[in-house]
């Protein structure tokens, strides 16, 4: 690990080493429980030409949620 965490638990699905059945169950639960409309609230889609500006905003702490770079736009 390149960092030290004390008193912190990292919880999640190990999508690389977990057996296939638990991974499928986790993805099925996510597909069932997550409202797709919420993705529009937490994500912003940008073009590749906007990536440098977005990266600067990200480093300055001005970004909330996720940035999706559409390389075809």
PQR file of N, CA, C, O and H, with PARSE charges and radii, in Angstrom:
ATOM      1  N   UNK A   1       0.837  -1.185   0.000 -0.4000 1.5000
ATOM      2  CA  UNK A   1       0.000   0.000   0.000 -0.0000 2.0000
ATOM      3  C   UNK A   1       0.886   1.254   0.000  0.5500 1.7000
ATOM      4  O   UNK A   1       1.839   1.336   0.775 -0.5500 1.4000
ATOM      5  N   UNK A   2       0.585   2.204  -0.842 -0.4000 1.5000
ATOM      6  CA  UNK A   2       1.393   3.432  -0.881 -0.0000 2.0000
ATOM      7  C   UNK A   2       0.985   4.443   0.183  0.5500 1.7000
ATOM      8  O   UNK A   2       1.531   5.546   0.218 -0.5500 1.4000
ATOM      9  H   UNK A   2      -0.189   2.137  -1.472  0.4000 1.0000
ATOM     10  N   UNK A   3       0.037   4.093   1.052 -0.4000 1.5000
ATOM     11  CA  UNK A   3      -0.416   5.027   2.071 -0.0000 2.0000
ATOM     12  C   UNK A   3      -0.745   4.261   3.341  0.5500 1.7000
ATOM     13  O   UNK A   3      -0.910   3.041   3.313 -0.5500 1.4000
ATOM     14  H   UNK A   3      -0.406   3.197   1.024  0.4000 1.0000
ATOM     15  N   UNK A   4      -0.839   4.975   4.448 -0.4000 1.5000
ATOM     16  CA  UNK A   4      -1.142   4.351   5.729 -0.0000 2.0000
ATOM     17  C   UNK A   4      -2.491   4.862   6.206  0.5500 1.7000
ATOM     18  O   UNK A   4      -2.719   6.071   6.252 -0.5500 1.4000
ATOM     19  H   UNK A   4      -0.705   5.966   4.470  0.4000 1.0000
ATOM     20  N   UNK A   5      -3.385   3.949   6.561 -0.4000 1.5000
ATOM     21  CA  UNK A   5      -4.684   4.308   7.113 -0.0000 2.0000
ATOM     22  C   UNK A   5      -4.785   3.701   8.501  0.5500 1.7000
ATOM     23  O   UNK A   5      -4.550   2.506   8.686 -0.5500 1.4000
ATOM     24  H   UNK A   5      -3.200   2.967   6.523  0.4000 1.0000
ATOM     25  N   UNK A   6      -5.134   4.528   9.473 -0.4000 1.5000
ATOM     26  CA  UNK A   6      -5.324   4.035  10.832 -0.0000 2.0000
ATOM     27  C   UNK A   6      -6.764   4.265  11.235  0.5500 1.7000
ATOM     28  O   UNK A   6      -7.294   5.363  11.065 -0.5500 1.4000
ATOM     29  H   UNK A   6      -5.325   5.499   9.323  0.4000 1.0000
ATOM     30  N   UNK A   7      -7.399   3.234  11.770 -0.4000 1.5000
ATOM     31  CA  UNK A   7      -8.769   3.369  12.233 -0.0000 2.0000
ATOM     32  C   UNK A   7      -9.776   3.521  11.099  0.5500 1.7000
ATOM     33  O   UNK A   7     -10.870   4.046  11.304 -0.5500 1.4000
ATOM     34  H   UNK A   7      -6.969   2.342  11.908  0.4000 1.0000
ATOM     35  N   UNK A   8      -9.411   3.065   9.908 -0.4000 1.5000
ATOM     36  CA  UNK A   8     -10.288   3.188   8.744 -0.0000 2.0000
ATOM     37  C   UNK A   8     -10.496   1.808   8.157  0.5500 1.7000
ATOM     38  O   UNK A   8      -9.554   1.022   8.054 -0.5500 1.4000
ATOM     39  H   UNK A   8      -8.522   2.638   9.742  0.4000 1.0000
ATOM     40  N   UNK A   9     -11.725   1.510   7.771 -0.4000 1.5000
ATOM     41  CA  UNK A   9     -12.021   0.254   7.090 -0.0000 2.0000
ATOM     42  C   UNK A   9     -12.313   0.540   5.625  0.5500 1.7000
ATOM     43  O   UNK A   9     -13.118   1.413   5.300 -0.5500 1.4000
ATOM     44  H   UNK A   9     -12.490   2.148   7.854  0.4000 1.0000
ATOM     45  N   UNK A  10     -11.673  -0.178   4.776 -0.4000 1.5000
ATOM     46  CA  UNK A  10     -11.954  -0.085   3.351 -0.0000 2.0000
ATOM     47  C   UNK A  10     -12.866  -1.252   3.000  0.5500 1.7000
ATOM     48  O   UNK A  10     -12.435  -2.405   2.996 -0.5500 1.4000
ATOM     49  H   UNK A  10     -11.019  -0.887   5.040  0.4000 1.0000
ATOM     50  N   UNK A  11     -14.109  -0.954   2.709 -0.4000 1.5000
ATOM     51  CA  UNK A  11     -15.092  -1.988   2.438 -0.0000 2.0000
ATOM     52  C   UNK A  11     -15.528  -1.905   0.984  0.5500 1.7000
ATOM     53  O   UNK A  11     -15.632  -0.815   0.422 -0.5500 1.4000
ATOM     54  H   UNK A  11     -14.459  -0.017   2.712  0.4000 1.0000
ATOM     55  N   UNK A  12     -15.778  -3.035   0.387 -0.4000 1.5000
ATOM     56  CA  UNK A  12     -16.249  -3.030  -0.991 -0.0000 2.0000
ATOM     57  C   UNK A  12     -16.185  -4.425  -1.576  0.5500 1.7000
ATOM     58  O   UNK A  12     -15.970  -5.410  -0.870 -0.5500 1.4000
ATOM     59  H   UNK A  12     -15.694  -3.921   0.843  0.4000 1.0000
ATOM     60  N   UNK A  13     -16.374  -4.483  -2.862 -0.4000 1.5000
ATOM     61  CA  UNK A  13     -16.338  -5.747  -3.578 -0.0000 2.0000
ATOM     62  C   UNK A  13     -14.985  -5.856  -4.265  0.5500 1.7000
ATOM     63  O   UNK A  13     -14.596  -4.967  -5.023 -0.5500 1.4000
ATOM     64  H   UNK A  13     -16.548  -3.683  -3.436  0.4000 1.0000
ATOM     65  N   UNK A  14     -14.282  -6.921  -4.008 -0.4000 1.5000
ATOM     66  CA  UNK A  14     -13.018  -7.180  -4.685 -0.0000 2.0000
ATOM     67  C   UNK A  14     -13.353  -7.759  -6.052  0.5500 1.7000
ATOM     68  O   UNK A  14     -13.516  -8.971  -6.195 -0.5500 1.4000
ATOM     69  H   UNK A  14     -14.598  -7.644  -3.393  0.4000 1.0000
ATOM     70  N   UNK A  15     -13.453  -6.907  -7.038 -0.4000 1.5000
ATOM     71  CA  UNK A  15     -13.917  -7.352  -8.348 -0.0000 2.0000
ATOM     72  C   UNK A  15     -12.862  -8.121  -9.129  0.5500 1.7000
ATOM     73  O   UNK A  15     -13.150  -8.654 -10.201 -0.5500 1.4000
ATOM     74  H   UNK A  15     -13.320  -5.923  -6.921  0.4000 1.0000
ATOM     75  N   UNK A  16     -11.651  -8.182  -8.606 -0.4000 1.5000
ATOM     76  CA  UNK A  16     -10.604  -8.911  -9.315 -0.0000 2.0000
ATOM     77  C   UNK A  16     -10.441 -10.320  -8.758  0.5500 1.7000
ATOM     78  O   UNK A  16     -10.385 -11.289  -9.516 -0.5500 1.4000
ATOM     79  H   UNK A  16     -11.417  -7.749  -7.736  0.4000 1.0000
ATOM     80  N   UNK A  17     -10.364 -10.435  -7.433 -0.4000 1.5000
ATOM     81  CA  UNK A  17     -10.053 -11.710  -6.812 -0.0000 2.0000
ATOM     82  C   UNK A  17     -11.281 -12.480  -6.317  0.5500 1.7000
ATOM     83  O   UNK A  17     -11.176 -13.666  -6.005 -0.5500 1.4000
ATOM     84  H   UNK A  17     -10.410  -9.648  -6.817  0.4000 1.0000
ATOM     85  N   UNK A  18     -12.430 -11.827  -6.242 -0.4000 1.5000
ATOM     86  CA  UNK A  18     -13.637 -12.505  -5.745 -0.0000 2.0000
ATOM     87  C   UNK A  18     -14.105 -13.543  -6.750  0.5500 1.7000
ATOM     88  O   UNK A  18     -13.963 -13.352  -7.958 -0.5500 1.4000
ATOM     89  H   UNK A  18     -12.515 -10.863  -6.496  0.4000 1.0000
ATOM     90  N   UNK A  19     -14.664 -14.648  -6.252 -0.4000 1.5000
ATOM     91  CA  UNK A  19     -15.232 -15.643  -7.166 -0.0000 2.0000
ATOM     92  C   UNK A  19     -16.367 -15.044  -7.993  0.5500 1.7000
ATOM     93  O   UNK A  19     -16.978 -14.047  -7.606 -0.5500 1.4000
ATOM     94  H   UNK A  19     -14.779 -14.804  -5.271  0.4000 1.0000
ATOM     95  N   UNK A  20     -16.632 -15.658  -9.117 -0.4000 1.5000
ATOM     96  CA  UNK A  20     -17.602 -15.113 -10.071 -0.0000 2.0000
ATOM     97  C   UNK A  20     -19.008 -14.969  -9.478  0.5500 1.7000
ATOM     98  O   UNK A  20     -19.667 -13.956  -9.714 -0.5500 1.4000
ATOM     99  H   UNK A  20     -16.136 -16.467  -9.431  0.4000 1.0000
ATOM    100  N   UNK A  21     -19.474 -15.950  -8.723 -0.4000 1.5000
ATOM    101  CA  UNK A  21     -20.843 -15.907  -8.185 -0.0000 2.0000
ATOM    102  C   UNK A  21     -21.093 -14.675  -7.293  0.5500 1.7000
ATOM    103  O   UNK A  21     -22.099 -13.992  -7.489 -0.5500 1.4000
ATOM    104  H   UNK A  21     -18.938 -16.773  -8.531  0.4000 1.0000
ATOM    105  N   UNK A  22     -20.213 -14.367  -6.319 -0.4000 1.5000
ATOM    106  CA  UNK A  22     -20.446 -13.158  -5.509 -0.0000 2.0000
ATOM    107  C   UNK A  22     -20.352 -11.861  -6.325  0.5500 1.7000
ATOM    108  O   UNK A  22     -21.068 -10.897  -6.053 -0.5500 1.4000
ATOM    109  H   UNK A  22     -19.397 -14.921  -6.160  0.4000 1.0000
ATOM    110  N   UNK A  23     -19.465 -11.848  -7.325 -0.4000 1.5000
ATOM    111  CA  UNK A  23     -19.375 -10.650  -8.176 -0.0000 2.0000
ATOM    112  C   UNK A  23     -20.659 -10.437  -8.948  0.5500 1.7000
ATOM    113  O   UNK A  23     -21.162  -9.316  -9.030 -0.5500 1.4000
ATOM    114  H   UNK A  23     -18.883 -12.631  -7.546  0.4000 1.0000
ATOM    115  N   UNK A  24     -21.202 -11.526  -9.522 -0.4000 1.5000
ATOM    116  CA  UNK A  24     -22.460 -11.413 -10.255 -0.0000 2.0000
ATOM    117  C   UNK A  24     -23.595 -10.973  -9.336  0.5500 1.7000
ATOM    118  O   UNK A  24     -24.427 -10.151  -9.721 -0.5500 1.4000
ATOM    119  H   UNK A  24     -20.795 -12.437  -9.455  0.4000 1.0000
ATOM    120  N   UNK A  25     -23.628 -11.516  -8.135 -0.4000 1.5000
ATOM    121  CA  UNK A  25     -24.668 -11.138  -7.175 -0.0000 2.0000
ATOM    122  C   UNK A  25     -24.564  -9.649  -6.825  0.5500 1.7000
ATOM    123  O   UNK A  25     -25.580  -8.961  -6.730 -0.5500 1.4000
ATOM    124  H   UNK A  25     -22.952 -12.184  -7.823  0.4000 1.0000
ATOM    125  N   UNK A  26     -23.356  -9.162  -6.639 -0.4000 1.5000
ATOM    126  CA  UNK A  26     -23.162  -7.742  -6.313 -0.0000 2.0000
ATOM    127  C   UNK A  26     -23.609  -6.854  -7.462  0.5500 1.7000
ATOM    128  O   UNK A  26     -24.284  -5.850  -7.233 -0.5500 1.4000
ATOM    129  H   UNK A  26     -22.531  -9.721  -6.716  0.4000 1.0000
ATOM    130  N   UNK A  27     -23.248  -7.200  -8.692 -0.4000 1.5000
ATOM    131  CA  UNK A  27     -23.642  -6.385  -9.843 -0.0000 2.0000
ATOM    132  C   UNK A  27     -25.150  -6.445 -10.075  0.5500 1.7000
ATOM    133  O   UNK A  27     -25.757  -5.448 -10.466 -0.5500 1.4000
ATOM    134  H   UNK A  27     -22.700  -8.016  -8.878  0.4000 1.0000
ATOM    135  N   UNK A  28     -25.756  -7.606  -9.837 -0.4000 1.5000
ATOM    136  CA  UNK A  28     -27.212  -7.723  -9.982 -0.0000 2.0000
ATOM    137  C   UNK A  28     -27.925  -6.872  -8.940  0.5500 1.7000
ATOM    138  O   UNK A  28     -28.936  -6.235  -9.238 -0.5500 1.4000
ATOM    139  H   UNK A  28     -25.263  -8.416  -9.519  0.4000 1.0000
ATOM    140  N   UNK A  29     -27.397  -6.861  -7.711 -0.4000 1.5000
ATOM    141  CA  UNK A  29     -28.003  -6.040  -6.654 -0.0000 2.0000
ATOM    142  C   UNK A  29     -27.863  -4.562  -7.000  0.5500 1.7000
ATOM    143  O   UNK A  29     -28.803  -3.788  -6.821 -0.5500 1.4000
ATOM    144  H   UNK A  29     -26.576  -7.378  -7.469  0.4000 1.0000
ATOM    145  N   UNK A  30     -26.710  -4.177  -7.487 -0.4000 1.5000
ATOM    146  CA  UNK A  30     -26.506  -2.782  -7.876 -0.0000 2.0000
ATOM    147  C   UNK A  30     -27.468  -2.384  -8.986  0.5500 1.7000
ATOM    148  O   UNK A  30     -28.050  -1.300  -8.942 -0.5500 1.4000
ATOM    149  H   UNK A  30     -25.946  -4.806  -7.632  0.4000 1.0000
ATOM    150  N   UNK A  31     -27.638  -3.242  -9.972 -0.4000 1.5000
ATOM    151  CA  UNK A  31     -28.554  -2.956 -11.076 -0.0000 2.0000
ATOM    152  C   UNK A  31     -29.996  -2.853 -10.591  0.5500 1.7000
ATOM    153  O   UNK A  31     -30.783  -2.074 -11.129 -0.5500 1.4000
ATOM    154  H   UNK A  31     -27.165  -4.122 -10.007  0.4000 1.0000
ATOM    155  N   UNK A  32     -30.338  -3.634  -9.584 -0.4000 1.5000
ATOM    156  CA  UNK A  32     -31.705  -3.633  -9.056 -0.0000 2.0000
ATOM    157  C   UNK A  32     -31.958  -2.429  -8.143  0.5500 1.7000
ATOM    158  O   UNK A  32     -33.028  -1.824  -8.203 -0.5500 1.4000
ATOM    159  H   UNK A  32     -29.699  -4.267  -9.147  0.4000 1.0000
ATOM    160  N   UNK A  33     -30.991  -2.082  -7.307 -0.4000 1.5000
ATOM    161  CA  UNK A  33     -31.202  -1.071  -6.264 -0.0000 2.0000
ATOM    162  C   UNK A  33     -30.861   0.354  -6.677  0.5500 1.7000
ATOM    163  O   UNK A  33     -31.372   1.302  -6.079 -0.5500 1.4000
ATOM    164  H   UNK A  33     -30.122  -2.573  -7.258  0.4000 1.0000
ATOM    165  N   UNK A  34     -30.017   0.527  -7.676 -0.4000 1.5000
ATOM    166  CA  UNK A  34     -29.584   1.874  -8.067 -0.0000 2.0000
ATOM    167  C   UNK A  34     -30.540   2.470  -9.091  0.5500 1.7000
ATOM    168  O   UNK A  34     -30.815   1.868 -10.129 -0.5500 1.4000
ATOM    169  H   UNK A  34     -29.602  -0.242  -8.161  0.4000 1.0000
ATOM    170  N   UNK A  35     -31.033   3.640  -8.789 -0.4000 1.5000
ATOM    171  CA  UNK A  35     -31.906   4.362  -9.715 -0.0000 2.0000
ATOM    172  C   UNK A  35     -31.027   5.000 -10.799  0.5500 1.7000
ATOM    173  O   UNK A  35     -30.219   5.872 -10.478 -0.5500 1.4000
ATOM    174  H   UNK A  35     -30.810   4.129  -7.945  0.4000 1.0000
ATOM    175  N   UNK A  36     -31.155   4.601 -12.060 -0.4000 1.5000
ATOM    176  CA  UNK A  36     -30.304   5.155 -13.119 -0.0000 2.0000
ATOM    177  C   UNK A  36     -30.389   6.680 -13.229  0.5500 1.7000
ATOM    178  O   UNK A  36     -29.438   7.316 -13.682 -0.5500 1.4000
ATOM    179  H   UNK A  36     -31.811   3.892 -12.321  0.4000 1.0000
ATOM    180  N   UNK A  37     -31.502   7.265 -12.827 -0.4000 1.5000
ATOM    181  CA  UNK A  37     -31.634   8.723 -12.886 -0.0000 2.0000
ATOM    182  C   UNK A  37     -30.640   9.408 -11.954  0.5500 1.7000
ATOM    183  O   UNK A  37     -30.254  10.553 -12.192 -0.5500 1.4000
ATOM    184  H   UNK A  37     -32.275   6.747 -12.459  0.4000 1.0000
ATOM    185  N   UNK A  38     -30.224   8.716 -10.895 -0.4000 1.5000
ATOM    186  CA  UNK A  38     -29.263   9.306  -9.966 -0.0000 2.0000
ATOM    187  C   UNK A  38     -27.881   9.481 -10.593  0.5500 1.7000
ATOM    188  O   UNK A  38     -27.100  10.323 -10.150 -0.5500 1.4000
ATOM    189  H   UNK A  38     -30.537   7.787 -10.701  0.4000 1.0000
ATOM    190  N   UNK A  39     -27.580   8.695 -11.613 -0.4000 1.5000
ATOM    191  CA  UNK A  39     -26.282   8.817 -12.267 -0.0000 2.0000
ATOM    192  C   UNK A  39     -26.112  10.185 -12.915  0.5500 1.7000
ATOM    193  O   UNK A  39     -25.000  10.711 -12.977 -0.5500 1.4000
ATOM    194  H   UNK A  39     -28.215   8.011 -11.972  0.4000 1.0000
ATOM    195  N   UNK A  40     -27.213  10.765 -13.399 -0.4000 1.5000
ATOM    196  CA  UNK A  40     -27.139  12.101 -13.988 -0.0000 2.0000
ATOM    197  C   UNK A  40     -26.773  13.156 -12.949  0.5500 1.7000
ATOM    198  O   UNK A  40     -26.188  14.187 -13.281 -0.5500 1.4000
ATOM    199  H   UNK A  40     -28.116  10.338 -13.349  0.4000 1.0000
ATOM    200  N   UNK A  41     -27.118  12.893 -11.695 -0.4000 1.5000
ATOM    201  CA  UNK A  41     -26.830  13.844 -10.623 -0.0000 2.0000
ATOM    202  C   UNK A  41     -25.365  13.783 -10.210  0.5500 1.7000
ATOM    203  O   UNK A  41     -24.776  14.808  -9.869 -0.5500 1.4000
ATOM    204  H   UNK A  41     -27.592  12.055 -11.425  0.4000 1.0000
ATOM    205  N   UNK A  42     -24.772  12.594 -10.235 -0.4000 1.5000
ATOM    206  CA  UNK A  42     -23.412  12.441  -9.724 -0.0000 2.0000
ATOM    207  C   UNK A  42     -22.342  12.450 -10.810  0.5500 1.7000
ATOM    208  O   UNK A  42     -21.155  12.355 -10.499 -0.5500 1.4000
ATOM    209  H   UNK A  42     -25.251  11.761 -10.512  0.4000 1.0000
ATOM    210  N   UNK A  43     -22.735  12.560 -12.070 -0.4000 1.5000
ATOM    211  CA  UNK A  43     -21.761  12.486 -13.151 -0.0000 2.0000
ATOM    212  C   UNK A  43     -21.931  13.637 -14.135  0.5500 1.7000
ATOM    213  O   UNK A  43     -23.043  14.096 -14.399 -0.5500 1.4000
ATOM    214  H   UNK A  43     -23.699  12.637 -12.323  0.4000 1.0000
ATOM    215  N   UNK A  44     -20.812  14.085 -14.664 -0.4000 1.5000
ATOM    216  CA  UNK A  44     -20.787  15.121 -15.695 -0.0000 2.0000
ATOM    217  C   UNK A  44     -20.022  14.567 -16.885  0.5500 1.7000
ATOM    218  O   UNK A  44     -18.912  14.058 -16.729 -0.5500 1.4000
ATOM    219  H   UNK A  44     -19.909  13.713 -14.449  0.4000 1.0000
ATOM    220  N   UNK A  45     -20.603  14.661 -18.059 -0.4000 1.5000
ATOM    221  CA  UNK A  45     -19.944  14.171 -19.265 -0.0000 2.0000
ATOM    222  C   UNK A  45     -19.277  15.338 -19.975  0.5500 1.7000
ATOM    223  O   UNK A  45     -19.892  16.384 -20.185 -0.5500 1.4000
ATOM    224  H   UNK A  45     -21.505  15.074 -18.185  0.4000 1.0000
ATOM    225  N   UNK A  46     -18.006  15.148 -20.344 -0.4000 1.5000
ATOM    226  CA  UNK A  46     -17.254  16.194 -21.046 -0.0000 2.0000
ATOM    227  C   UNK A  46     -16.595  15.591 -22.281  0.5500 1.7000
ATOM    228  O   UNK A  46     -16.507  14.373 -22.430 -0.5500 1.4000
ATOM    229  H   UNK A  46     -17.507  14.299 -20.174  0.4000 1.0000
ATOM    230  N   UNK A  47     -16.133  16.478 -23.161 -0.4000 1.5000
ATOM    231  CA  UNK A  47     -15.377  16.021 -24.331 -0.0000 2.0000
ATOM    232  C   UNK A  47     -13.897  15.951 -23.963  0.5500 1.7000
ATOM    233  O   UNK A  47     -13.476  16.490 -22.940 -0.5500 1.4000
ATOM    234  H   UNK A  47     -16.204  17.468 -23.039  0.4000 1.0000
ATOM    235  N   UNK A  48     -13.122  15.290 -24.799 -0.4000 1.5000
ATOM    236  CA  UNK A  48     -11.687  15.165 -24.551 -0.0000 2.0000
ATOM    237  C   UNK A  48     -11.006  16.528 -24.522  0.5500 1.7000
ATOM    238  O   UNK A  48     -10.051  16.729 -23.772 -0.5500 1.4000
ATOM    239  H   UNK A  48     -13.464  14.852 -25.630  0.4000 1.0000
ATOM    240  N   UNK A  49     -11.488  17.460 -25.328 -0.4000 1.5000
ATOM    241  CA  UNK A  49     -10.881  18.792 -25.346 -0.0000 2.0000
ATOM    242  C   UNK A  49     -11.104  19.555 -24.041  0.5500 1.7000
ATOM    243  O   UNK A  49     -10.396  20.524 -23.768 -0.5500 1.4000
ATOM    244  H   UNK A  49     -12.264  17.297 -25.937  0.4000 1.0000
ATOM    245  N   UNK A  50     -12.072  19.134 -23.238 -0.4000 1.5000
ATOM    246  CA  UNK A  50     -12.340  19.777 -21.949 -0.0000 2.0000
ATOM    247  C   UNK A  50     -11.602  19.122 -20.787  0.5500 1.7000
ATOM    248  O   UNK A  50     -11.710  19.579 -19.649 -0.5500 1.4000
ATOM    249  H   UNK A  50     -12.647  18.347 -23.460  0.4000 1.0000
ATOM    250  N   UNK A  51     -10.852  18.054 -21.064 -0.4000 1.5000
ATOM    251  CA  UNK A  51     -10.239  17.250 -20.006 -0.0000 2.0000
ATOM    252  C   UNK A  51      -9.191  18.023 -19.202  0.5500 1.7000
ATOM    253  O   UNK A  51      -9.118  17.861 -17.983 -0.5500 1.4000
ATOM    254  H   UNK A  51     -10.764  17.683 -21.989  0.4000 1.0000
ATOM    255  N   UNK A  52      -8.388  18.849 -19.847 -0.4000 1.5000
ATOM    256  CA  UNK A  52      -7.345  19.586 -19.122 -0.0000 2.0000
ATOM    257  C   UNK A  52      -7.975  20.563 -18.129  0.5500 1.7000
ATOM    258  O   UNK A  52      -7.531  20.661 -16.985 -0.5500 1.4000
ATOM    259  H   UNK A  52      -8.447  18.980 -20.837  0.4000 1.0000
ATOM    260  N   UNK A  53      -9.001  21.282 -18.564 -0.4000 1.5000
ATOM    261  CA  UNK A  53      -9.704  22.203 -17.673 -0.0000 2.0000
ATOM    262  C   UNK A  53     -10.359  21.446 -16.525  0.5500 1.7000
ATOM    263  O   UNK A  53     -10.299  21.881 -15.375 -0.5500 1.4000
ATOM    264  H   UNK A  53      -9.362  21.202 -19.493  0.4000 1.0000
ATOM    265  N   UNK A  54     -10.979  20.322 -16.835 -0.4000 1.5000
ATOM    266  CA  UNK A  54     -11.632  19.510 -15.807 -0.0000 2.0000
ATOM    267  C   UNK A  54     -10.606  18.978 -14.808  0.5500 1.7000
ATOM    268  O   UNK A  54     -10.878  18.930 -13.609 -0.5500 1.4000
ATOM    269  H   UNK A  54     -11.027  19.969 -17.769  0.4000 1.0000
ATOM    270  N   UNK A  55      -9.439  18.581 -15.290 -0.4000 1.5000
ATOM    271  CA  UNK A  55      -8.390  18.086 -14.396 -0.0000 2.0000
ATOM    272  C   UNK A  55      -7.924  19.187 -13.448  0.5500 1.7000
ATOM    273  O   UNK A  55      -7.680  18.931 -12.269 -0.5500 1.4000
ATOM    274  H   UNK A  55      -9.218  18.619 -16.265  0.4000 1.0000
ATOM    275  N   UNK A  56      -7.803  20.396 -13.952 -0.4000 1.5000
ATOM    276  CA  UNK A  56      -7.431  21.528 -13.105 -0.0000 2.0000
ATOM    277  C   UNK A  56      -8.491  21.777 -12.042  0.5500 1.7000
ATOM    278  O   UNK A  56      -8.171  21.981 -10.871 -0.5500 1.4000
ATOM    279  H   UNK A  56      -8.001  20.604 -14.910  0.4000 1.0000
ATOM    280  N   UNK A  57      -9.750  21.760 -12.453 -0.4000 1.5000
ATOM    281  CA  UNK A  57     -10.851  21.929 -11.499 -0.0000 2.0000
ATOM    282  C   UNK A  57     -10.846  20.818 -10.458  0.5500 1.7000
ATOM    283  O   UNK A  57     -11.102  21.063  -9.279 -0.5500 1.4000
ATOM    284  H   UNK A  57     -10.010  21.594 -13.405  0.4000 1.0000
ATOM    285  N   UNK A  58     -10.556  19.609 -10.889 -0.4000 1.5000
ATOM    286  CA  UNK A  58     -10.495  18.474  -9.977 -0.0000 2.0000
ATOM    287  C   UNK A  58      -9.400  18.675  -8.934  0.5500 1.7000
ATOM    288  O   UNK A  58      -9.625  18.471  -7.741 -0.5500 1.4000
ATOM    289  H   UNK A  58     -10.348  19.410 -11.847  0.4000 1.0000
ATOM    290  N   UNK A  59      -8.242  19.067  -9.379 -0.4000 1.5000
ATOM    291  CA  UNK A  59      -7.116  19.286  -8.466 -0.0000 2.0000
ATOM    292  C   UNK A  59      -7.365  20.466  -7.523  0.5500 1.7000
ATOM    293  O   UNK A  59      -6.830  20.497  -6.415 -0.5500 1.4000
ATOM    294  H   UNK A  59      -8.059  19.233 -10.348  0.4000 1.0000
ATOM    295  N   UNK A  60      -8.169  21.429  -7.957 -0.4000 1.5000
ATOM    296  CA  UNK A  60      -8.501  22.588  -7.120 -0.0000 2.0000
ATOM    297  C   UNK A  60      -9.676  22.318  -6.183  0.5500 1.7000
ATOM    298  O   UNK A  60     -10.087  23.202  -5.432 -0.5500 1.4000
ATOM    299  H   UNK A  60      -8.604  21.404  -8.857  0.4000 1.0000
ATOM    300  N   UNK A  61     -10.215  21.101  -6.223 -0.4000 1.5000
ATOM    301  CA  UNK A  61     -11.322  20.742  -5.340 -0.0000 2.0000
ATOM    302  C   UNK A  61     -12.660  21.323  -5.758  0.5500 1.7000
ATOM    303  O   UNK A  61     -13.558  21.457  -4.927 -0.5500 1.4000
ATOM    304  H   UNK A  61      -9.881  20.383  -6.833  0.4000 1.0000
ATOM    305  N   UNK A  62     -12.810  21.669  -7.027 -0.4000 1.5000
ATOM    306  CA  UNK A  62     -14.048  22.279  -7.515 -0.0000 2.0000
ATOM    307  C   UNK A  62     -15.028  21.267  -8.106  0.5500 1.7000
ATOM    308  O   UNK A  62     -16.095  21.652  -8.583 -0.5500 1.4000
ATOM    309  H   UNK A  62     -12.081  21.559  -7.702  0.4000 1.0000
ATOM    310  N   UNK A  63     -14.684  19.988  -8.083 -0.4000 1.5000
ATOM    311  CA  UNK A  63     -15.506  18.964  -8.734 -0.0000 2.0000
ATOM    312  C   UNK A  63     -16.183  18.096  -7.678  0.5500 1.7000
ATOM    313  O   UNK A  63     -15.547  17.639  -6.729 -0.5500 1.4000
ATOM    314  H   UNK A  63     -13.817  19.674  -7.696  0.4000 1.0000
ATOM    315  N   UNK A  64     -17.469  17.880  -7.860 -0.4000 1.5000
ATOM    316  CA  UNK A  64     -18.213  16.921  -7.040 -0.0000 2.0000
ATOM    317  C   UNK A  64     -18.724  15.833  -7.967  0.5500 1.7000
ATOM    318  O   UNK A  64     -19.189  16.126  -9.069 -0.5500 1.4000
ATOM    319  H   UNK A  64     -17.986  18.251  -8.631  0.4000 1.0000
ATOM    320  N   UNK A  65     -18.644  14.583  -7.535 -0.4000 1.5000
ATOM    321  CA  UNK A  65     -19.128  13.493  -8.361 -0.0000 2.0000
ATOM    322  C   UNK A  65     -18.052  12.980  -9.304  0.5500 1.7000
ATOM    323  O   UNK A  65     -16.858  13.048  -9.012 -0.5500 1.4000
ATOM    324  H   UNK A  65     -18.266  14.345  -6.641  0.4000 1.0000
ATOM    325  N   UNK A  66     -18.496  12.476 -10.420 -0.4000 1.5000
ATOM    326  CA  UNK A  66     -17.600  11.853 -11.392 -0.0000 2.0000
ATOM    327  C   UNK A  66     -17.588  12.623 -12.703  0.5500 1.7000
ATOM    328  O   UNK A  66     -18.565  13.278 -13.067 -0.5500 1.4000
ATOM    329  H   UNK A  66     -19.466  12.421 -10.657  0.4000 1.0000
ATOM    330  N   UNK A  67     -16.473  12.534 -13.397 -0.4000 1.5000
ATOM    331  CA  UNK A  67     -16.359  13.135 -14.726 -0.0000 2.0000
ATOM    332  C   UNK A  67     -16.165  12.001 -15.728  0.5500 1.7000
ATOM    333  O   UNK A  67     -15.265  11.172 -15.588 -0.5500 1.4000
ATOM    334  H   UNK A  67     -15.679  12.003 -13.101  0.4000 1.0000
ATOM    335  N   UNK A  68     -17.028  11.986 -16.738 -0.4000 1.5000
ATOM    336  CA  UNK A  68     -16.931  10.980 -17.799 -0.0000 2.0000
ATOM    337  C   UNK A  68     -16.425  11.689 -19.050  0.5500 1.7000
ATOM    338  O   UNK A  68     -17.028  12.658 -19.511 -0.5500 1.4000
ATOM    339  H   UNK A  68     -17.758  12.660 -16.852  0.4000 1.0000
ATOM    340  N   UNK A  69     -15.320  11.203 -19.592 -0.4000 1.5000
ATOM    341  CA  UNK A  69     -14.746  11.807 -20.787 -0.0000 2.0000
ATOM    342  C   UNK A  69     -15.191  10.988 -21.996  0.5500 1.7000
ATOM    343  O   UNK A  69     -14.820   9.824 -22.151 -0.5500 1.4000
ATOM    344  H   UNK A  69     -14.830  10.415 -19.218  0.4000 1.0000
ATOM    345  N   UNK A  70     -15.998  11.625 -22.852 -0.4000 1.5000
ATOM    346  CA  UNK A  70     -16.462  10.994 -24.086 -0.0000 2.0000
ATOM    347  C   UNK A  70     -15.452  11.343 -25.179  0.5500 1.7000
ATOM    348  O   UNK A  70     -15.449  12.459 -25.698 -0.5500 1.4000
ATOM    349  H   UNK A  70     -16.300  12.571 -22.727  0.4000 1.0000
ATOM    350  N   UNK A  71     -14.609  10.391 -25.519 -0.4000 1.5000
ATOM    351  CA  UNK A  71     -13.550  10.646 -26.503 -0.0000 2.0000
ATOM    352  C   UNK A  71     -14.092  10.769 -27.926  0.5500 1.7000
ATOM    353  O   UNK A  71     -13.364  11.174 -28.833 -0.5500 1.4000
ATOM    354  H   UNK A  71     -14.612   9.484 -25.098  0.4000 1.0000
ATOM    355  N   UNK A  72     -15.357  10.423 -28.126 -0.4000 1.5000
ATOM    356  CA  UNK A  72     -15.965  10.522 -29.457 -0.0000 2.0000
ATOM    357  C   UNK A  72     -16.706  11.833 -29.651  0.5500 1.7000
ATOM    358  O   UNK A  72     -17.248  12.072 -30.730 -0.5500 1.4000
ATOM    359  H   UNK A  72     -15.948  10.094 -27.390  0.4000 1.0000
ATOM    360  N   UNK A  73     -16.742  12.665 -28.665 -0.4000 1.5000
ATOM    361  CA  UNK A  73     -17.468  13.927 -28.751 -0.0000 2.0000
ATOM    362  C   UNK A  73     -16.572  15.060 -29.118  0.5500 1.7000
ATOM    363  O   UNK A  73     -17.030  16.197 -29.232 -0.5500 1.4000
ATOM    364  H   UNK A  73     -16.302  12.470 -27.789  0.4000 1.0000
TER
END
